[in-house]
Amino acid sequence: MENLSFEESLEKLEEIVNKLESGDVPLDDAIDEFNNAMQLVKICNEKLNSAEEAIAKIVQENGDLIEFKPSE
């Protein structure tokens, strides 16, 4: 799952949310899907943080940014 792109991870996350919102998922399956969703959220968050750092580095190299502060 970690090899997915940000877009693929987000798409799979949306599929899980839609499935869970339908209410037609047995409890055990819902728990598994929720765990999968949490892994996808972590992957998306890591990819976003990595992108923010890369952008901050590029901007800093151009002299326009003093300090990188990741969003929380």
PDB file as gemmi writes it, atoms N, CA and C in Angstrom:
CRYST1    1.000    1.000    1.000  90.00  90.00  90.00 P 1                      
ATOM      1  N   MET A   1       0.826  -1.201   0.000  1.00  0.00           N  
ATOM      2  CA  MET A   1       0.000   0.000   0.000  1.00  0.00           C  
ATOM      3  C   MET A   1       0.867   1.261   0.000  1.00  0.00           C  
ATOM      4  N   GLU A   2       2.086   1.169   0.565  1.00  0.00           N  
ATOM      5  CA  GLU A   2       2.946   2.341   0.669  1.00  0.00           C  
ATOM      6  C   GLU A   2       3.511   2.781  -0.675  1.00  0.00           C  
ATOM      7  N   ASN A   3       3.441   1.936  -1.682  1.00  0.00           N  
ATOM      8  CA  ASN A   3       3.975   2.288  -2.996  1.00  0.00           C  
ATOM      9  C   ASN A   3       2.966   3.058  -3.850  1.00  0.00           C  
ATOM     10  N   LEU A   4       1.797   3.306  -3.312  1.00  0.00           N  
ATOM     11  CA  LEU A   4       0.774   4.040  -4.055  1.00  0.00           C  
ATOM     12  C   LEU A   4       1.143   5.508  -4.154  1.00  0.00           C  
ATOM     13  N   SER A   5       0.733   6.129  -5.239  1.00  0.00           N  
ATOM     14  CA  SER A   5       0.919   7.567  -5.358  1.00  0.00           C  
ATOM     15  C   SER A   5      -0.087   8.271  -4.454  1.00  0.00           C  
ATOM     16  N   PHE A   6       0.092   9.562  -4.269  1.00  0.00           N  
ATOM     17  CA  PHE A   6      -0.844  10.335  -3.455  1.00  0.00           C  
ATOM     18  C   PHE A   6      -2.252  10.225  -4.031  1.00  0.00           C  
ATOM     19  N   GLU A   7      -2.354  10.362  -5.333  1.00  0.00           N  
ATOM     20  CA  GLU A   7      -3.665  10.315  -5.980  1.00  0.00           C  
ATOM     21  C   GLU A   7      -4.332   8.951  -5.837  1.00  0.00           C  
ATOM     22  N   GLU A   8      -3.545   7.891  -5.984  1.00  0.00           N  
ATOM     23  CA  GLU A   8      -4.088   6.542  -5.817  1.00  0.00           C  
ATOM     24  C   GLU A   8      -4.547   6.308  -4.381  1.00  0.00           C  
ATOM     25  N   SER A   9      -3.742   6.768  -3.437  1.00  0.00           N  
ATOM     26  CA  SER A   9      -4.093   6.623  -2.022  1.00  0.00           C  
ATOM     27  C   SER A   9      -5.374   7.376  -1.709  1.00  0.00           C  
ATOM     28  N   LEU A  10      -5.480   8.588  -2.220  1.00  0.00           N  
ATOM     29  CA  LEU A  10      -6.663   9.403  -1.974  1.00  0.00           C  
ATOM     30  C   LEU A  10      -7.907   8.763  -2.596  1.00  0.00           C  
ATOM     31  N   GLU A  11      -7.755   8.209  -3.788  1.00  0.00           N  
ATOM     32  CA  GLU A  11      -8.878   7.545  -4.458  1.00  0.00           C  
ATOM     33  C   GLU A  11      -9.354   6.326  -3.652  1.00  0.00           C  
ATOM     34  N   LYS A  12      -8.405   5.523  -3.173  1.00  0.00           N  
ATOM     35  CA  LYS A  12      -8.768   4.352  -2.368  1.00  0.00           C  
ATOM     36  C   LYS A  12      -9.416   4.783  -1.057  1.00  0.00           C  
ATOM     37  N   LEU A  13      -8.928   5.865  -0.478  1.00  0.00           N  
ATOM     38  CA  LEU A  13      -9.510   6.394   0.750  1.00  0.00           C  
ATOM     39  C   LEU A  13     -10.957   6.830   0.520  1.00  0.00           C  
ATOM     40  N   GLU A  14     -11.210   7.494  -0.593  1.00  0.00           N  
ATOM     41  CA  GLU A  14     -12.575   7.908  -0.926  1.00  0.00           C  
ATOM     42  C   GLU A  14     -13.493   6.703  -1.124  1.00  0.00           C  
ATOM     43  N   GLU A  15     -12.969   5.644  -1.742  1.00  0.00           N  
ATOM     44  CA  GLU A  15     -13.764   4.424  -1.925  1.00  0.00           C  
ATOM     45  C   GLU A  15     -14.150   3.814  -0.583  1.00  0.00           C  
ATOM     46  N   ILE A  16     -13.198   3.781   0.338  1.00  0.00           N  
ATOM     47  CA  ILE A  16     -13.474   3.222   1.668  1.00  0.00           C  
ATOM     48  C   ILE A  16     -14.511   4.066   2.396  1.00  0.00           C  
ATOM     49  N   VAL A  17     -14.360   5.374   2.339  1.00  0.00           N  
ATOM     50  CA  VAL A  17     -15.318   6.261   3.011  1.00  0.00           C  
ATOM     51  C   VAL A  17     -16.715   6.045   2.443  1.00  0.00           C  
ATOM     52  N   ASN A  18     -16.828   5.971   1.130  1.00  0.00           N  
ATOM     53  CA  ASN A  18     -18.139   5.741   0.508  1.00  0.00           C  
ATOM     54  C   ASN A  18     -18.736   4.412   0.946  1.00  0.00           C  
ATOM     55  N   LYS A  19     -17.887   3.383   1.002  1.00  0.00           N  
ATOM     56  CA  LYS A  19     -18.354   2.061   1.412  1.00  0.00           C  
ATOM     57  C   LYS A  19     -18.855   2.101   2.856  1.00  0.00           C  
ATOM     58  N   LEU A  20     -18.085   2.742   3.743  1.00  0.00           N  
ATOM     59  CA  LEU A  20     -18.482   2.814   5.153  1.00  0.00           C  
ATOM     60  C   LEU A  20     -19.726   3.667   5.349  1.00  0.00           C  
ATOM     61  N   GLU A  21     -19.850   4.731   4.567  1.00  0.00           N  
ATOM     62  CA  GLU A  21     -21.020   5.595   4.680  1.00  0.00           C  
ATOM     63  C   GLU A  21     -22.299   4.903   4.216  1.00  0.00           C  
ATOM     64  N   SER A  22     -22.158   3.894   3.379  1.00  0.00           N  
ATOM     65  CA  SER A  22     -23.340   3.196   2.882  1.00  0.00           C  
ATOM     66  C   SER A  22     -24.050   2.442   4.001  1.00  0.00           C  
ATOM     67  N   GLY A  23     -23.296   2.067   5.025  1.00  0.00           N  
ATOM     68  CA  GLY A  23     -23.884   1.346   6.140  1.00  0.00           C  
ATOM     69  C   GLY A  23     -24.130  -0.121   5.874  1.00  0.00           C  
ATOM     70  N   ASP A  24     -23.730  -0.618   4.714  1.00  0.00           N  
ATOM     71  CA  ASP A  24     -23.968  -2.012   4.337  1.00  0.00           C  
ATOM     72  C   ASP A  24     -22.752  -2.898   4.578  1.00  0.00           C  
ATOM     73  N   VAL A  25     -21.854  -2.467   5.454  1.00  0.00           N  
ATOM     74  CA  VAL A  25     -20.629  -3.213   5.691  1.00  0.00           C  
ATOM     75  C   VAL A  25     -20.726  -3.888   7.063  1.00  0.00           C  
ATOM     76  N   PRO A  26     -20.513  -5.212   7.118  1.00  0.00           N  
ATOM     77  CA  PRO A  26     -20.509  -5.892   8.412  1.00  0.00           C  
ATOM     78  C   PRO A  26     -19.441  -5.300   9.331  1.00  0.00           C  
ATOM     79  N   LEU A  27     -19.663  -5.384  10.619  1.00  0.00           N  
ATOM     80  CA  LEU A  27     -18.783  -4.746  11.593  1.00  0.00           C  
ATOM     81  C   LEU A  27     -17.318  -5.146  11.431  1.00  0.00           C  
ATOM     82  N   ASP A  28     -17.042  -6.422  11.305  1.00  0.00           N  
ATOM     83  CA  ASP A  28     -15.647  -6.867  11.156  1.00  0.00           C  
ATOM     84  C   ASP A  28     -15.007  -6.281   9.906  1.00  0.00           C  
ATOM     85  N   ASP A  29     -15.753  -6.252   8.824  1.00  0.00           N  
ATOM     86  CA  ASP A  29     -15.241  -5.651   7.585  1.00  0.00           C  
ATOM     87  C   ASP A  29     -15.057  -4.149   7.749  1.00  0.00           C  
ATOM     88  N   ALA A  30     -15.964  -3.505   8.459  1.00  0.00           N  
ATOM     89  CA  ALA A  30     -15.869  -2.058   8.680  1.00  0.00           C  
ATOM     90  C   ALA A  30     -14.606  -1.725   9.472  1.00  0.00           C  
ATOM     91  N   ILE A  31     -14.290  -2.555  10.454  1.00  0.00           N  
ATOM     92  CA  ILE A  31     -13.065  -2.330  11.235  1.00  0.00           C  
ATOM     93  C   ILE A  31     -11.836  -2.482  10.347  1.00  0.00           C  
ATOM     94  N   ASP A  32     -11.825  -3.506   9.504  1.00  0.00           N  
ATOM     95  CA  ASP A  32     -10.705  -3.688   8.571  1.00  0.00           C  
ATOM     96  C   ASP A  32     -10.584  -2.510   7.612  1.00  0.00           C  
ATOM     97  N   GLU A  33     -11.704  -2.073   7.091  1.00  0.00           N  
ATOM     98  CA  GLU A  33     -11.698  -0.935   6.164  1.00  0.00           C  
ATOM     99  C   GLU A  33     -11.222   0.338   6.871  1.00  0.00           C  
ATOM    100  N   PHE A  34     -11.650   0.510   8.113  1.00  0.00           N  
ATOM    101  CA  PHE A  34     -11.209   1.683   8.879  1.00  0.00           C  
ATOM    102  C   PHE A  34      -9.695   1.648   9.073  1.00  0.00           C  
ATOM    103  N   ASN A  35      -9.151   0.478   9.404  1.00  0.00           N  
ATOM    104  CA  ASN A  35      -7.697   0.353   9.545  1.00  0.00           C  
ATOM    105  C   ASN A  35      -6.986   0.662   8.228  1.00  0.00           C  
ATOM    106  N   ASN A  36      -7.527   0.179   7.125  1.00  0.00           N  
ATOM    107  CA  ASN A  36      -6.953   0.492   5.809  1.00  0.00           C  
ATOM    108  C   ASN A  36      -7.002   1.994   5.542  1.00  0.00           C  
ATOM    109  N   ALA A  37      -8.113   2.607   5.896  1.00  0.00           N  
ATOM    110  CA  ALA A  37      -8.266   4.047   5.700  1.00  0.00           C  
ATOM    111  C   ALA A  37      -7.224   4.818   6.507  1.00  0.00           C  
ATOM    112  N   MET A  38      -6.987   4.396   7.732  1.00  0.00           N  
ATOM    113  CA  MET A  38      -6.003   5.086   8.568  1.00  0.00           C  
ATOM    114  C   MET A  38      -4.599   4.956   7.978  1.00  0.00           C  
ATOM    115  N   GLN A  39      -4.278   3.812   7.394  1.00  0.00           N  
ATOM    116  CA  GLN A  39      -2.983   3.646   6.732  1.00  0.00           C  
ATOM    117  C   GLN A  39      -2.875   4.575   5.525  1.00  0.00           C  
ATOM    118  N   LEU A  40      -3.975   4.690   4.781  1.00  0.00           N  
ATOM    119  CA  LEU A  40      -3.978   5.570   3.615  1.00  0.00           C  
ATOM    120  C   LEU A  40      -3.851   7.033   4.026  1.00  0.00           C  
ATOM    121  N   VAL A  41      -4.493   7.413   5.121  1.00  0.00           N  
ATOM    122  CA  VAL A  41      -4.366   8.783   5.628  1.00  0.00           C  
ATOM    123  C   VAL A  41      -2.912   9.067   5.986  1.00  0.00           C  
ATOM    124  N   LYS A  42      -2.262   8.106   6.630  1.00  0.00           N  
ATOM    125  CA  LYS A  42      -0.855   8.270   7.002  1.00  0.00           C  
ATOM    126  C   LYS A  42       0.012   8.443   5.753  1.00  0.00           C  
ATOM    127  N   ILE A  43      -0.230   7.619   4.745  1.00  0.00           N  
ATOM    128  CA  ILE A  43       0.534   7.715   3.497  1.00  0.00           C  
ATOM    129  C   ILE A  43       0.334   9.086   2.843  1.00  0.00           C  
ATOM    130  N   CYS A  44      -0.917   9.524   2.763  1.00  0.00           N  
ATOM    131  CA  CYS A  44      -1.210  10.824   2.155  1.00  0.00           C  
ATOM    132  C   CYS A  44      -0.532  11.937   2.933  1.00  0.00           C  
ATOM    133  N   ASN A  45      -0.600  11.878   4.253  1.00  0.00           N  
ATOM    134  CA  ASN A  45       0.010  12.908   5.083  1.00  0.00           C  
ATOM    135  C   ASN A  45       1.524  12.951   4.885  1.00  0.00           C  
ATOM    136  N   GLU A  46       2.164  11.787   4.822  1.00  0.00           N  
ATOM    137  CA  GLU A  46       3.605  11.737   4.605  1.00  0.00           C  
ATOM    138  C   GLU A  46       3.982  12.316   3.246  1.00  0.00           C  
ATOM    139  N   LYS A  47       3.196  12.009   2.240  1.00  0.00           N  
ATOM    140  CA  LYS A  47       3.485  12.520   0.899  1.00  0.00           C  
ATOM    141  C   LYS A  47       3.288  14.036   0.839  1.00  0.00           C  
ATOM    142  N   LEU A  48       2.263  14.540   1.513  1.00  0.00           N  
ATOM    143  CA  LEU A  48       2.041  15.985   1.550  1.00  0.00           C  
ATOM    144  C   LEU A  48       3.171  16.694   2.291  1.00  0.00           C  
ATOM    145  N   ASN A  49       3.588  16.132   3.418  1.00  0.00           N  
ATOM    146  CA  ASN A  49       4.697  16.731   4.168  1.00  0.00           C  
ATOM    147  C   ASN A  49       5.975  16.735   3.342  1.00  0.00           C  
ATOM    148  N   SER A  50       6.219  15.653   2.620  1.00  0.00           N  
ATOM    149  CA  SER A  50       7.396  15.567   1.769  1.00  0.00           C  
ATOM    150  C   SER A  50       7.347  16.625   0.668  1.00  0.00           C  
ATOM    151  N   ALA A  51       6.169  16.809   0.082  1.00  0.00           N  
ATOM    152  CA  ALA A  51       6.005  17.821  -0.966  1.00  0.00           C  
ATOM    153  C   ALA A  51       6.212  19.220  -0.401  1.00  0.00           C  
ATOM    154  N   GLU A  52       5.684  19.491   0.801  1.00  0.00           N  
ATOM    155  CA  GLU A  52       5.871  20.799   1.434  1.00  0.00           C  
ATOM    156  C   GLU A  52       7.344  21.078   1.679  1.00  0.00           C  
ATOM    157  N   GLU A  53       8.066  20.061   2.164  1.00  0.00           N  
ATOM    158  CA  GLU A  53       9.497  20.227   2.415  1.00  0.00           C  
ATOM    159  C   GLU A  53      10.259  20.496   1.121  1.00  0.00           C  
ATOM    160  N   ALA A  54       9.917  19.779   0.067  1.00  0.00           N  
ATOM    161  CA  ALA A  54      10.590  19.970  -1.216  1.00  0.00           C  
ATOM    162  C   ALA A  54      10.336  21.377  -1.753  1.00  0.00           C  
ATOM    163  N   ILE A  55       9.103  21.841  -1.647  1.00  0.00           N  
ATOM    164  CA  ILE A  55       8.767  23.183  -2.120  1.00  0.00           C  
ATOM    165  C   ILE A  55       9.485  24.233  -1.286  1.00  0.00           C  
ATOM    166  N   ALA A  56       9.500  24.031   0.031  1.00  0.00           N  
ATOM    167  CA  ALA A  56      10.184  24.982   0.911  1.00  0.00           C  
ATOM    168  C   ALA A  56      11.669  25.057   0.581  1.00  0.00           C  
ATOM    169  N   LYS A  57      12.272  23.920   0.285  1.00  0.00           N  
ATOM    170  CA  LYS A  57      13.693  23.890  -0.057  1.00  0.00           C  
ATOM    171  C   LYS A  57      13.945  24.655  -1.349  1.00  0.00           C  
ATOM    172  N   ILE A  58      13.102  24.457  -2.331  1.00  0.00           N  
ATOM    173  CA  ILE A  58      13.254  25.159  -3.613  1.00  0.00           C  
ATOM    174  C   ILE A  58      13.118  26.663  -3.410  1.00  0.00           C  
ATOM    175  N   VAL A  59      12.110  27.055  -2.650  1.00  0.00           N  
ATOM    176  CA  VAL A  59      11.894  28.480  -2.414  1.00  0.00           C  
ATOM    177  C   VAL A  59      13.054  29.059  -1.609  1.00  0.00           C  
ATOM    178  N   GLN A  60      13.533  28.305  -0.619  1.00  0.00           N  
ATOM    179  CA  GLN A  60      14.640  28.781   0.205  1.00  0.00           C  
ATOM    180  C   GLN A  60      15.895  28.969  -0.633  1.00  0.00           C  
ATOM    181  N   GLU A  61      16.128  28.084  -1.577  1.00  0.00           N  
ATOM    182  CA  GLU A  61      17.294  28.205  -2.448  1.00  0.00           C  
ATOM    183  C   GLU A  61      17.222  29.466  -3.294  1.00  0.00           C  
ATOM    184  N   ASN A  62      16.009  29.947  -3.545  1.00  0.00           N  
ATOM    185  CA  ASN A  62      15.838  31.183  -4.299  1.00  0.00           C  
ATOM    186  C   ASN A  62      15.899  32.405  -3.391  1.00  0.00           C  
ATOM    187  N   GLY A  63      16.070  32.179  -2.081  1.00  0.00           N  
ATOM    188  CA  GLY A  63      16.217  33.279  -1.141  1.00  0.00           C  
ATOM    189  C   GLY A  63      14.919  33.902  -0.691  1.00  0.00           C  
ATOM    190  N   ASP A  64      13.779  33.288  -0.986  1.00  0.00           N  
ATOM    191  CA  ASP A  64      12.504  33.894  -0.638  1.00  0.00           C  
ATOM    192  C   ASP A  64      11.894  33.358   0.646  1.00  0.00           C  
ATOM    193  N   LEU A  65      12.460  32.301   1.196  1.00  0.00           N  
ATOM    194  CA  LEU A  65      11.874  31.689   2.385  1.00  0.00           C  
ATOM    195  C   LEU A  65      12.941  31.547   3.451  1.00  0.00           C  
ATOM    196  N   ILE A  66      12.625  31.982   4.662  1.00  0.00           N  
ATOM    197  CA  ILE A  66      13.590  31.941   5.750  1.00  0.00           C  
ATOM    198  C   ILE A  66      13.491  30.638   6.529  1.00  0.00           C  
ATOM    199  N   GLU A  67      12.264  30.186   6.808  1.00  0.00           N  
ATOM    200  CA  GLU A  67      12.098  29.033   7.658  1.00  0.00           C  
ATOM    201  C   GLU A  67      10.936  28.188   7.178  1.00  0.00           C  
ATOM    202  N   PHE A  68      11.102  26.870   7.242  1.00  0.00           N  
ATOM    203  CA  PHE A  68      10.024  25.946   6.879  1.00  0.00           C  
ATOM    204  C   PHE A  68       9.219  25.609   8.107  1.00  0.00           C  
ATOM    205  N   LYS A  69       7.912  25.811   8.050  1.00  0.00           N  
ATOM    206  CA  LYS A  69       7.022  25.469   9.144  1.00  0.00           C  
ATOM    207  C   LYS A  69       5.911  24.579   8.570  1.00  0.00           C  
ATOM    208  N   PRO A  70       5.999  23.267   8.818  1.00  0.00           N  
ATOM    209  CA  PRO A  70       4.954  22.395   8.293  1.00  0.00           C  
ATOM    210  C   PRO A  70       3.607  22.711   8.915  1.00  0.00           C  
ATOM    211  N   SER A  71       2.548  22.556   8.133  1.00  0.00           N  
ATOM    212  CA  SER A  71       1.212  22.787   8.651  1.00  0.00           C  
ATOM    213  C   SER A  71       0.844  21.675   9.614  1.00  0.00           C  
ATOM    214  N   GLU A  72       0.029  21.996  10.579  1.00  0.00           N  
ATOM    215  CA  GLU A  72      -0.373  20.993  11.562  1.00  0.00           C  
ATOM    216  C   GLU A  72      -1.838  20.736  11.493  1.00  0.00           C  
TER     217      GLU A  72                                                      
END                                                                             
